[in-house]
Every structure is written in C-alpha cells, then in structure tokens.
C-alpha cells in the first residue's frame, strides 16, 4: 500500500490523511502547523492524553464535545474542576470516561498556570524544538519518540504535568509543529515547513 495517496482533489497526502473527511481536514489544516499559544498547546496535550490507547478517529469525532465538556480547554477553568466535575465527566459520553486521564487533564491545567511565572508553556515546549531533518520518505522512516521528546517529557513531569510520557509527548510535538513529519511529496509539507521556520526560537532548556 502506498504511503502517499492522491485524493480526488488531485493532492498527494500522507496515507492516514486520506482515510476520511475528518482525517483529511486534520492532516491538511492542522497536523504539523505551529501552535504557539497556551490554550492551543494545552488542548493538544489533553487530546493526546485522551487518545492514549484509543483511535485518533474517535478523538476527532468527539472533539467538539470534548472541547465543550472541558471548558474550551481553558486552563484557568479546568484547574478549578474538583471531584464533582470529575464525577460528572465520568458520566459524560462526549469524553473518554477514564478517571486517570481526566485527573491528569485537571492536574495539567494547574501545571500550565504554575508555569506562567517561570517559563510559560509555549516557551517551554518550543525550547525543545529539534534541528530540521530530512523529510521522511515513508512511514518506515518515522519514529515514535526522540531524545527531545524524552527530555521534554522529563521536564514536563518535573513541572507537575501528568500523562506525558515520551511517546505521548512526541505525538504532541508532531501535532503542534515542533517537527515536520509529513512525508516527502505530501502537498502540505513545504507550507508547513515554511510556517515552522517563522516561529520564534525560544531560549534553550537550562539557559
């Protein structure tokens, strides 16, 4: 099976981005495009947390409901969720009804708020951007974690974040544009690459 698929619009895209309309929209307009705002990054961390062990198709299908249930991914609002709100979410079919994940999402909202005083979440995450690398030619060239994702996961955990293992963090890095894992020949790769180059480089870890 080809790793690039040409759609009825004439565009070649990564095979996973051709599975259905939701995947295509996410692939074309969102995956890999830079996310540099706090709420946007917190949202991606939440979605990657919820997706763990589930299909991404399920998360995309439920995304609007998840956003509504989690106060629009507003860290200040979610940080105020207590046991009453957690119990309500566990009964809410719009979200992944997993207590561990939901508690991690609340914990991460508070960690996001706490990070503002020292190194806000956007600066923290983007400081772990790896150096540019050659475009992957096939899915076989892709990895599920990297040294940078290991280091960022370690730093996030140190700052009180939960459910942020190196693999989950790598998926987040792919999604928010720290690296460009669109395959060579994918029609959005060059545009994503250009957008990533325009992102300000924040100070490196430990400086």
C-alpha positions in Angstrom: 0.0 0.0 0.0 1.4 3.4 -1.0 2.4 5.7 1.8 1.2 8.7 -0.2 -2.3 8.8 -1.6 -3.6 11.2 -4.3 -7.1 12.3 -3.4 -10.0 13.2 -5.7 -8.8 16.8 -5.3 -5.5 15.9 -7.1 -3.4 16.4 -4.0 -1.0 13.8 -2.7 -1.1 13.4 1.0 0.1 11.1 3.8 -2.0 7.9 3.6 -3.5 8.4 7.0 -4.8 11.8 5.9 -6.9 10.2 3.2 -8.9 7.8 5.4 -12.0 10.0 5.7 -13.0 13.7 5.7 -12.1 14.3 9.3 -8.7 12.9 8.9 -8.1 14.8 5.7 -9.1 18.1 7.3 -6.9 17.4 10.3 -4.0 16.4 8.1 -4.3 19.3 5.7 -5.1 22.2 8.0 -3.8 21.3 11.5 -1.3 18.5 11.9 2.2 19.9 11.9 1.1 23.6 11.7 2.7 25.6 14.5 0.7 26.0 17.7 2.3 28.7 19.9 -0.5 29.8 22.2 -1.0 28.4 25.7 -4.6 27.2 25.3 -3.8 25.6 21.9 -0.9 23.7 23.4 -2.9 22.7 26.5 -5.6 21.4 24.2 -3.2 19.2 22.2 -1.8 17.8 25.4 -5.4 17.0 26.5 -6.3 15.3 23.3 -3.1 13.2 23.2 -3.8 12.2 26.7 -7.3 11.2 25.9 -6.2 9.4 22.7 -3.8 7.1 24.5 -5.0 3.5 23.9 -7.8 4.7 21.6 -8.1 5.5 18.0 -7.4 9.1 16.8 -10.6 8.8 14.7 -12.6 8.5 17.9 -11.0 11.7 19.3 -11.6 13.6 16.1 -15.2 12.5 16.1 -15.7 13.6 19.7 -13.5 16.7 19.7 -16.3 19.3 19.7 -17.9 17.6 22.6 -14.6 17.2 24.5 -13.9 20.9 24.0 -17.3 21.8 25.4 -17.0 19.5 28.3 -13.5 20.8 29.2 -14.5 24.5 29.2 -13.0 25.2 25.8 -9.6 23.9 27.1 -9.2 27.0 29.2 -6.6 26.0 31.8 -7.9 28.5 34.4 -11.3 27.0 34.2 -10.2 23.3 34.1 -7.8 23.8 37.0 -10.9 24.6 39.1 -12.5 21.3 38.4 -13.0 19.3 41.6 -14.3 15.8 42.4 -17.9 16.9 41.5 -16.8 17.9 38.0 -14.7 14.8 37.5 -17.6 12.6 38.5 -19.8 14.4 36.0 -17.3 13.9 33.3 -17.1 10.2 34.0 -20.8 10.1 33.1 -20.4 12.3 30.0 -20.4 10.2 26.8 -18.7 13.1 25.0 -15.4 12.4 26.6 -13.1 9.4 27.3 -14.5 8.3 30.6 -11.2 7.4 32.2 -10.6 8.8 35.7 -6.8 8.7 35.5 -6.8 10.7 32.2 -9.4 13.2 33.5 -7.5 13.8 36.7 -4.3 14.2 34.6 -6.0 16.8 32.5 -7.0 18.8 35.6 -3.5 18.5 37.0 -2.0 19.7 33.8 -4.2 22.7 33.8 -2.8 23.7 37.2 0.7 22.9 36.0 0.1 25.2 33.0 -0.9 28.0 35.2 2.0 27.4 37.5 4.4 27.5 34.6 3.5 31.1 33.7 5.7 32.7 36.4 8.9 30.9 35.3 8.6 29.7 31.7 5.1 29.7 30.1 4.0 26.6 28.4 4.6 27.9 24.8 8.2 28.9 25.6 8.8 25.7 27.5 7.5 23.4 24.7 9.1 25.2 21.8 12.5 25.4 23.5 12.7 21.6 22.8 12.3 22.0 19.1 14.8 19.7 17.3 17.0 20.7 14.5 15.5 20.3 11.0 15.9 16.9 9.5 15.4 15.3 6.1 11.8 14.7 5.0 10.7 11.1 5.8 10.2 9.2 2.6 7.9 6.6 4.0 6.2 5.6 7.2 9.1 3.3 7.9 11.3 6.4 8.4 9.1 7.7 11.2 9.8 7.2 14.9 7.5 7.2 17.9 9.8 9.1 20.2 13.1 11.0 20.2 15.7 12.4 22.5 13.9 15.7 22.5 10.6 14.1 23.4 12.3 12.2 26.3 13.8 15.4 27.6 10.6 17.4 27.2 8.6 14.7 28.9 11.1 14.7 31.8 10.8 18.5 32.1 7.0 18.5 32.0 6.9 15.9 34.7 9.3 17.9 36.8 6.9 20.8 36.5 3.9 18.8 37.7 2.4 17.6 34.4 1.0 14.0 34.2 0.3 11.5 31.5 3.2 13.0 29.4 5.4 10.0 28.5 8.0 10.4 25.7 5.7 8.8 23.1 2.7 10.9 24.0 5.0 14.0 24.0 6.4 13.0 20.6 2.9 12.8 19.2 2.2 16.2 20.6 5.4 17.6 19.1 4.3 16.3 15.7 0.8 17.8 16.1 1.9 21.3 17.2 4.7 21.7 14.7 7.9 21.3 16.6 8.9 19.0 13.8 7.5 18.2 10.3 6.7 14.5 9.8 4.6 15.0 6.7 6.2 12.7 4.1 8.3 13.9 1.2 5.8 14.5 -1.6 2.9 15.4 0.7 1.4 18.5 -0.8 1.3 20.4 2.6 4.8 19.6 3.7 6.5 22.7 2.2 3.9 25.1 3.5 4.1 23.5 7.0 7.9 23.8 6.8 7.7 27.4 5.9 5.3 28.1 8.8 7.5 26.3 11.2 10.5 28.4 10.2 8.6 31.6 11.0 8.2 30.6 14.7 10.4 32.5 17.1 13.1 30.3 18.6 12.8 30.4 22.4 15.7 30.1 24.7 17.1 26.5 25.0 16.5 24.3 28.0 18.6 25.1 31.0 19.5 28.6 30.0 
